[in-house]
Amino acid sequence: MFHKVKAVTALPDYRLSVQFAEGVTKLYDVKPLFDKWTAFKALQDHPELFTSVEVDVGGY
């Protein structure tokens, strides 16, 4: 089951603040994903992509 995302904010040092519809806010460190998943490497190479993060339609 996926939790609906209400808001997401890019923070310094490749972290995300994610606020869920239930009112809980969690911090996620994206840096470990750079080496694990090739698709995430583009975020490290192009920081403007990372800072343009937004919630998709439907809260995903």
N, C-alpha and C positions, 0 to 999 in steps of 0.2 A: 504494500500500500504506500502510495506517495502522499506526502503532506503538501497542501497548497501553500505556495509562497505568496506573501503579500508584498514584500519589498526586498530588494537586494542592493547593497552598496559596496563598491570596490574600495578597499582600504589600502594603505601603503604596504609594501612588502608582499604583494600578491595574496592578500587575505580578503575574504568576503564576509560581510555582515548580512545574514539572511534572516528576515523576519517572516515567520510563518503565520498563517491565518488564525491559529490557535492562540497567538500572542507571544509565543516563544521566539526569542532571537538567539541565533547561534553564530559563532565565528568559525570560518573554515579557512585553513591554510592550503592554498592551491599549489604551492611550490613542489611538494612531493610528486604531484602528477606530471610535472615536466619530464621527468626521466621514465616514468611508468607508461605514459600514453603519448604517442607521437602527436596526436591532434592538439594536446595541451601545449606542446612546445611552441606553437605559433603565438600563444599568449605571452610567453617569455620574450620571444623575438620581436613582438609588436605590442608594447605595453598599452597603446591606445585601444587595442581590441579588448584588453582586460578591463580597462576603465569604462568601456561602453556597455558593460553588462546591464541587462534589464530583465524583468520578469516576462516570460512568454504569456501569450493569451491563455487564460484558464488557470494561471498560477503555477506554471511549470517552468 
